Amino acid sequence: MKKLLTILMVGLLVFASVGTAFAEEPDLTSRTQLSLEQMQQMREAGQRYKALKEFKDEIHQINELRIERLELKTQQIEKNDSIIDLYISAREEGNKEALLEAREARKQIKEINKEISELHKQLKEERKAFREDVKNDNFDEAREHINKVISIKEQINSKVEAKLGLLDQIIEILS
Protein backbone atom coordinates (compact mmCIF):
# COMPACT_ATOMS: atom_id res chain seq x y z
CA MET A 1 0.00 0.00 0.00
CA LYS A 2 2.84 2.35 0.85
CA LYS A 3 4.44 1.58 -2.50
CA LEU A 4 1.22 2.33 -4.35
CA LEU A 5 0.80 5.62 -2.51
CA THR A 6 4.42 6.55 -3.22
CA ILE A 7 4.05 5.75 -6.93
CA LEU A 8 0.87 7.80 -7.07
CA MET A 9 2.59 10.78 -5.41
CA VAL A 10 5.59 10.56 -7.74
CA GLY A 11 3.24 10.38 -10.74
CA LEU A 12 1.35 13.46 -9.61
CA LEU A 13 4.59 15.37 -9.13
CA VAL A 14 5.75 14.40 -12.62
CA PHE A 15 2.48 15.50 -14.19
CA ALA A 16 2.50 18.76 -12.23
CA SER A 17 6.03 19.59 -13.30
CA VAL A 18 5.32 18.70 -16.94
CA GLY A 19 2.23 20.91 -16.93
CA THR A 20 4.14 23.91 -15.68
CA ALA A 21 6.95 23.33 -18.16
CA PHE A 22 4.54 23.63 -21.07
CA ALA A 23 2.62 26.58 -19.63
CA GLU A 24 2.45 29.50 -22.01
CA GLU A 25 4.68 32.44 -21.27
CA PRO A 26 3.20 35.91 -21.41
CA ASP A 27 3.39 37.31 -24.93
CA LEU A 28 5.23 40.61 -24.81
CA THR A 29 4.75 41.31 -28.52
CA SER A 30 1.01 41.84 -28.08
CA ARG A 31 1.68 44.30 -25.28
CA THR A 32 4.13 46.27 -27.44
CA GLN A 33 1.71 46.07 -30.38
CA LEU A 34 -1.00 47.57 -28.20
CA SER A 35 1.26 50.38 -27.06
CA LEU A 36 2.24 51.10 -30.69
CA GLU A 37 -1.44 51.36 -31.60
CA GLN A 38 -2.05 53.67 -28.65
CA MET A 39 0.88 55.83 -29.66
CA GLN A 40 -0.49 56.05 -33.23
CA GLN A 41 -3.90 57.08 -31.89
CA MET A 42 -2.27 59.72 -29.70
CA ARG A 43 -0.35 61.07 -32.73
CA GLU A 44 -3.57 61.25 -34.76
CA ALA A 45 -5.35 63.00 -31.90
CA GLY A 46 -2.46 65.46 -31.72
CA GLN A 47 -2.75 66.13 -35.45
CA ARG A 48 -6.49 66.71 -35.11
CA TYR A 49 -5.91 69.11 -32.24
CA LYS A 50 -3.22 70.93 -34.20
CA ALA A 51 -5.54 71.19 -37.22
CA LEU A 52 -8.44 72.41 -35.07
CA LYS A 53 -6.20 75.03 -33.54
CA GLU A 54 -4.83 76.10 -36.92
CA PHE A 55 -8.19 76.31 -38.74
CA LYS A 56 -10.45 77.39 -35.88
CA ASP A 57 -11.78 80.52 -37.61
CA GLU A 58 -12.43 78.71 -40.88
CA ILE A 59 -14.29 75.92 -39.09
CA HIS A 60 -16.50 78.50 -37.35
CA GLN A 61 -17.21 80.15 -40.68
CA ILE A 62 -18.12 76.78 -42.24
CA ASN A 63 -20.47 76.07 -39.35
CA GLU A 64 -22.16 79.46 -39.81
CA LEU A 65 -22.63 78.73 -43.51
CA ARG A 66 -24.11 75.34 -42.61
CA ILE A 67 -26.59 77.00 -40.23
CA GLU A 68 -27.55 79.48 -42.95
CA ARG A 69 -28.06 76.64 -45.45
CA LEU A 70 -30.27 74.75 -43.01
CA GLU A 71 -32.38 77.87 -42.40
CA LEU A 72 -32.76 78.32 -46.15
CA LYS A 73 -33.70 74.65 -46.45
CA THR A 74 -36.42 75.17 -43.81
CA GLN A 75 -37.82 78.09 -45.82
CA GLN A 76 -37.72 75.96 -48.95
CA ILE A 77 -39.72 73.19 -47.29
CA GLU A 78 -42.34 75.66 -46.05
CA LYS A 79 -42.69 77.20 -49.51
CA ASN A 80 -42.93 73.79 -51.18
CA ASP A 81 -45.70 72.92 -48.72
CA SER A 82 -47.70 76.02 -49.63
CA ILE A 83 -47.05 75.41 -53.36
CA ILE A 84 -48.66 71.98 -53.06
CA ASP A 85 -51.87 73.54 -51.72
CA LEU A 86 -51.82 76.26 -54.39
CA TYR A 87 -51.14 73.71 -57.12
CA ILE A 88 -54.11 71.60 -56.03
CA SER A 89 -56.44 74.60 -55.95
CA ALA A 90 -55.20 75.84 -59.37
CA ARG A 91 -55.74 72.36 -60.79
CA GLU A 92 -59.27 72.19 -59.39
CA GLU A 93 -60.07 75.65 -60.78
CA GLY A 94 -58.67 74.69 -64.17
CA ASN A 95 -56.17 77.55 -64.29
CA LYS A 96 -53.95 76.11 -67.04
CA GLU A 97 -52.05 79.34 -67.73
CA ALA A 98 -50.82 79.56 -64.15
CA LEU A 99 -49.86 75.88 -64.20
CA LEU A 100 -47.83 76.37 -67.41
CA GLU A 101 -46.02 79.39 -65.94
CA ALA A 102 -45.30 77.42 -62.78
CA ARG A 103 -43.92 74.56 -64.89
CA GLU A 104 -41.46 76.95 -66.57
CA ALA A 105 -40.26 78.16 -63.17
CA ARG A 106 -39.89 74.52 -62.09
CA LYS A 107 -37.58 73.92 -65.07
CA GLN A 108 -35.37 76.76 -63.86
CA ILE A 109 -35.35 75.19 -60.40
CA LYS A 110 -34.20 71.89 -61.91
CA GLU A 111 -31.25 73.67 -63.53
CA ILE A 112 -30.34 75.25 -60.21
CA ASN A 113 -30.56 71.83 -58.54
CA LYS A 114 -28.10 70.43 -61.11
CA GLU A 115 -25.69 73.28 -60.39
CA ILE A 116 -26.01 72.67 -56.65
CA SER A 117 -25.33 68.98 -57.19
CA GLU A 118 -22.12 69.79 -59.08
CA LEU A 119 -21.07 72.17 -56.31
CA HIS A 120 -21.63 69.40 -53.74
CA LYS A 121 -19.33 67.10 -55.73
CA GLN A 122 -16.63 69.79 -55.78
CA LEU A 123 -17.16 70.33 -52.07
CA LYS A 124 -16.64 66.65 -51.36
CA GLU A 125 -13.38 66.61 -53.35
CA GLU A 126 -12.05 69.71 -51.61
CA ARG A 127 -12.86 68.30 -48.17
CA LYS A 128 -11.07 65.08 -49.04
CA ALA A 129 -8.01 67.01 -50.25
CA PHE A 130 -8.10 69.13 -47.09
CA ARG A 131 -8.11 66.06 -44.85
CA GLU A 132 -5.21 64.53 -46.77
CA ASP A 133 -3.15 67.71 -46.46
CA VAL A 134 -3.84 67.94 -42.73
CA LYS A 135 -2.90 64.28 -42.35
CA ASN A 136 0.40 64.99 -44.13
CA ASP A 137 1.03 68.16 -42.03
CA ASN A 138 0.81 70.35 -45.14
CA PHE A 139 -1.12 73.24 -43.62
CA ASP A 140 -0.48 75.78 -46.41
CA GLU A 141 -2.23 73.67 -49.03
CA ALA A 142 -4.85 72.66 -46.48
CA ARG A 143 -5.65 76.34 -45.95
CA GLU A 144 -6.20 76.74 -49.71
CA HIS A 145 -8.57 73.78 -49.72
CA ILE A 146 -10.55 74.97 -46.71
CA ASN A 147 -10.90 78.42 -48.29
CA LYS A 148 -12.25 76.72 -51.42
CA VAL A 149 -14.69 74.80 -49.21
CA ILE A 150 -15.92 78.08 -47.75
CA SER A 151 -16.27 79.60 -51.22
CA ILE A 152 -18.23 76.59 -52.51
CA LYS A 153 -20.54 76.66 -49.48
CA GLU A 154 -21.21 80.36 -50.13
CA GLN A 155 -22.04 79.54 -53.77
CA ILE A 156 -24.40 76.78 -52.67
CA ASN A 157 -26.19 79.16 -50.30
CA SER A 158 -26.57 81.76 -53.06
CA LYS A 159 -28.02 79.08 -55.39
CA VAL A 160 -30.49 78.03 -52.70
CA GLU A 161 -31.49 81.69 -52.26
CA ALA A 162 -32.07 81.93 -56.02
CA LYS A 163 -34.21 78.81 -55.78
CA LEU A 164 -36.22 80.42 -52.99
CA GLY A 165 -36.83 83.42 -55.26
CA LEU A 166 -38.19 81.10 -57.95
CA LEU A 167 -40.40 79.39 -55.38
CA ASP A 168 -41.76 82.82 -54.44
CA GLN A 169 -42.52 83.43 -58.13
CA ILE A 170 -44.39 80.13 -58.32
CA ILE A 171 -46.41 81.09 -55.24
CA GLU A 172 -47.31 84.43 -56.86
CA ILE A 173 -48.26 82.71 -60.12
CA LEU A 174 -50.48 80.15 -58.46
CA SER A 175 -52.09 82.61 -56.01
Residue pairs with C-beta under 8 A, 6 or more apart in sequence:
47 134
47 135
47 137
51 134
51 139
51 142
52 59
54 139
54 142
55 142
55 143
55 146
58 143
58 146
58 147
58 150
61 150
62 146
62 149
62 150
62 153
65 150
65 153
65 154
65 157
66 153
68 157
69 153
69 156
69 157
69 160
72 157
72 160
72 161
72 164
73 160
75 164
76 160
76 163
76 164
76 167
79 164
79 167
79 168
79 171
80 167
82 171
83 102
83 167
83 170
83 171
83 174
86 170
86 171
86 174
86 175
87 99
87 102
87 174
89 174
90 98
90 99
90 102
90 174
91 99
95 174
98 173
98 174
99 174
101 173
102 170
102 173
102 174
105 166
105 169
105 170
105 173
106 170
108 166
109 163
109 166
109 167
112 159
112 162
112 163
112 166
113 163
115 159
116 156
116 159
116 160
116 163
119 152
119 155
119 156
119 159
120 156
122 152
123 149
123 152
123 153
123 156
126 145
126 146
126 148
126 149
126 152
127 145
127 149
129 141
129 145
130 142
130 145
130 146
130 149
133 139
133 141
133 142
133 145
134 142
